[in-house]
Amino acid sequence: MRGDICCHEFNRYEMDYDSKNLTFEFDDNMSDALILAETILKNCIYLESECLPSFDNSYSTFYFNNIDGFKSNFCETVYNINSFSSSPSIIAFAETNVKSDDANDYNIIGYKSEHLLSIDTKSKGSGLALYYNKNLHFTRISSLDIRNTNFECMGGNFHFNHGLLYVIVVYRFHDNIVEFIDSFSQIINMYKDKPLLILGDFNINVLEFNDNPMINSFVNAMLSNSLYPLINSPTNFFQRYSTL
């Protein structure tokens, strides 16, 4: 975004140098990268701040939990959510284990809900739920109701005063990560030009980014679609290691 700013020369490394006589040597790859970066920047669309539509910050908080079964953990989880200083506008769950006969038994006051029911032949390990503030307008997208051997997901869009926000809730089963990356990349690629929020459990430890080529591919697939993690600290802790 471009605004009224005051610029001055800044050296992030706090080194003394003669800026007028400073020269750099680049190899061919670096030169190509700089040319590409220059082209991208020149083609950016600049918006003045007064041209931007307003955003209602009261609907900008999100919460996700792999709840490991509504029957066992729903009441305690809702109690904890109600203790937050401010209520999340959107709440998502994975591994709900909810069947068609009990989907209406799990309600949160002040919220509407959408469910992707669990697999009939499994007692646990599947099922998604999306709860959202009752004042929000949500449209579910049937083409995002997907379940295969690698993952399951559901989603839709929220209508805010600044436009649409697309939300996908996803849970990856402990299966082939390569096939998951290929399939899920095709989904998010369809929304690469739209505001997109993904809430889910990928069962992928991104702390192993530098050591595992498959995890490296997953992270790159997300970043290449302009998707960046909102959580940047470990979420599971064990005796000798932690995961993110």
C-alpha positions in Angstrom: 0.0 0.0 0.0 1.3 3.4 -0.9 0.8 6.3 1.5 2.5 9.6 2.5 5.8 8.4 3.9 9.2 9.9 4.7 12.1 7.9 3.3 15.8 8.0 4.3 18.8 5.9 3.5 18.9 2.9 5.8 21.6 0.2 6.3 20.1 -2.7 8.1 23.5 -4.1 8.9 24.9 -0.9 10.4 28.0 -1.0 8.2 30.0 2.0 7.0 30.1 2.2 3.3 30.3 4.7 0.5 26.9 4.5 -1.2 28.0 6.5 -4.2 30.9 4.1 -5.1 29.2 0.9 -4.0 29.1 -1.9 -6.6 27.7 -5.4 -6.6 28.5 -8.5 -8.6 25.7 -10.9 -9.4 25.6 -14.2 -11.1 23.1 -14.9 -13.9 20.5 -16.5 -11.5 20.6 -13.5 -9.2 20.3 -11.1 -12.1 17.3 -12.9 -13.5 15.7 -12.8 -10.0 16.2 -9.1 -9.7 14.7 -8.5 -13.1 11.7 -10.6 -12.2 11.3 -8.8 -8.9 11.5 -5.4 -10.6 8.8 -6.5 -13.1 6.5 -7.6 -10.3 6.9 -4.4 -8.4 6.3 -2.3 -11.4 3.0 -4.1 -12.1 1.7 -3.9 -8.5 -1.6 -2.1 -8.0 -1.2 0.8 -5.6 -4.2 1.8 -3.4 -4.5 5.0 -1.4 -5.7 4.3 2.1 -8.8 6.4 1.7 -9.8 4.2 -1.2 -9.9 1.0 0.9 -13.3 -0.2 2.1 -13.7 -0.5 5.9 -13.2 -3.8 7.6 -15.3 -4.8 10.6 -12.7 -6.0 13.1 -15.4 -7.5 15.3 -15.4 -10.4 12.9 -11.7 -11.0 12.5 -10.8 -13.7 15.1 -10.6 -17.4 14.3 -10.1 -20.6 16.4 -9.3 -24.1 15.3 -9.1 -27.3 17.4 -8.5 -30.9 16.6 -11.1 -31.9 19.2 -10.6 -35.7 19.0 -14.3 -36.4 19.4 -17.2 -34.1 20.2 -18.7 -36.7 22.5 -15.7 -36.6 24.8 -14.5 -33.1 24.5 -17.1 -30.7 23.2 -18.5 -29.4 26.5 -15.1 -28.7 28.0 -13.8 -27.1 24.8 -16.9 -24.8 24.5 -16.4 -23.9 28.2 -12.8 -22.9 27.5 -13.9 -20.9 24.4 -16.4 -19.0 26.5 -13.7 -18.0 28.9 -11.8 -16.1 26.1 -11.7 -12.3 26.6 -13.3 -12.0 23.2 -15.4 -14.6 21.3 -13.9 -15.9 18.0 -16.0 -15.0 15.0 -15.2 -18.4 13.3 -14.6 -21.7 15.1 -13.5 -24.9 13.3 -13.0 -28.4 14.5 -11.5 -31.6 13.0 -12.0 -35.2 14.1 -15.5 -34.5 15.4 -16.6 -38.1 15.0 -20.2 -36.7 14.5 -22.8 -38.9 12.8 -26.0 -37.8 11.1 -28.1 -38.8 14.2 -26.3 -36.5 16.6 -25.1 -33.5 14.6 -27.8 -31.3 16.1 -26.8 -32.1 19.6 -23.7 -29.9 19.6 -24.6 -26.3 19.6 -22.8 -23.1 20.7 -24.9 -20.2 21.9 -24.6 -17.3 19.4 -23.3 -19.4 16.6 -24.6 -21.2 13.5 -22.9 -24.4 12.3 -22.0 -26.5 9.3 -20.8 -30.1 9.4 -19.0 -32.6 7.3 -20.2 -35.8 8.9 -17.7 -38.5 9.9 -17.1 -41.6 8.0 -19.8 -44.2 8.8 -17.4 -47.1 9.0 -15.0 -45.3 11.4 -15.6 -44.8 15.0 -13.0 -41.9 15.2 -10.6 -39.9 13.2 -12.9 -38.0 10.8 -15.6 -35.4 10.6 -15.3 -31.6 10.4 -17.4 -28.7 11.8 -17.5 -25.0 11.2 -19.2 -22.6 13.7 -19.6 -18.9 12.9 -21.2 -15.9 14.6 -24.9 -15.9 14.0 -24.7 -12.3 12.5 -22.3 -13.5 9.7 -23.6 -14.6 6.3 -22.0 -17.8 5.2 -22.5 -19.6 1.9 -21.3 -23.2 1.7 -19.6 -24.3 -1.5 -20.5 -27.9 -2.3 -17.5 -28.5 -4.5 -15.3 -28.0 -1.4 -17.0 -31.0 0.4 -14.2 -33.4 -0.4 -13.1 -36.7 1.2 -10.6 -39.2 -0.2 -8.0 -41.5 1.2 -5.6 -38.6 2.0 -7.8 -35.9 3.4 -11.2 -34.3 4.0 -12.3 -30.7 3.7 -15.3 -28.4 3.6 -15.6 -24.7 3.0 -17.5 -21.7 1.7 -17.4 -17.9 1.8 -18.3 -15.3 4.3 -19.9 -12.0 3.1 -18.2 -9.1 4.8 -18.7 -5.4 4.0 -15.3 -5.4 2.3 -16.0 -8.4 0.1 -15.9 -12.2 0.4 -13.6 -14.3 2.6 -13.2 -17.9 1.5 -12.6 -20.4 4.3 -11.6 -24.0 4.1 -11.5 -26.5 7.0 -9.2 -29.5 6.4 -7.9 -32.6 8.0 -5.2 -34.7 6.5 -5.3 -38.4 7.3 -1.9 -40.1 8.1 -1.5 -41.3 4.5 0.5 -40.4 1.4 1.7 -36.9 1.8 2.7 -36.6 -1.9 -0.8 -37.3 -3.1 -2.2 -34.9 -0.5 0.1 -32.1 -1.7 -0.9 -32.6 -5.3 -4.6 -32.8 -4.6 -4.8 -30.0 -2.1 -2.7 -27.7 -4.2 -5.2 -28.0 -7.0 -7.9 -26.9 -4.6 -6.2 -23.8 -3.3 -4.9 -22.9 -6.7 -8.6 -22.2 -7.7 -8.7 -19.6 -4.9 -5.2 -18.1 -5.3 -6.6 -14.7 -6.4 -9.2 -14.6 -3.6 -8.9 -13.9 0.2 -8.5 -17.4 1.6 -8.3 -18.7 5.2 -7.4 -22.3 5.8 -8.1 -23.8 9.3 -7.1 -27.4 9.9 -4.7 -30.1 10.9 -2.3 -31.3 8.2 -0.5 -33.8 10.4 2.7 -32.3 9.0 5.5 -31.1 11.2 6.8 -28.0 9.4 9.6 -27.7 11.9 11.2 -30.4 9.7 11.1 -28.1 6.7 14.9 -28.3 6.2 15.2 -32.0 6.7 12.3 -33.5 4.9 11.8 -32.9 1.1 8.1 -33.7 1.3 7.5 -31.2 4.1 9.6 -28.7 2.1 7.3 -29.3 -0.9 4.2 -28.8 1.3 5.4 -25.5 2.7 6.5 -24.3 -0.8 3.0 -25.2 -2.2 1.4 -23.0 0.5 3.7 -20.1 0.0 3.5 -20.2 -3.8 -0.2 -19.6 -3.4 0.4 -16.7 -1.0 -0.7 -18.7 2.0 1.2 -17.9 5.2 0.9 -19.6 8.6 -0.8 -17.7 11.4 0.7 -20.0 14.0 4.5 -19.9 14.1 5.2 -21.6 17.4 5.1 -25.4 18.3 1.6 -26.6 19.2 2.5 -30.1 20.5 5.2 -30.9 23.0 6.8 -34.3 23.8 9.6 -35.3 26.0 12.3 -35.0 23.4 10.8 -32.9 20.7 8.0 -30.6 19.7 5.9 -30.2 16.5 4.3 -27.4 14.6 
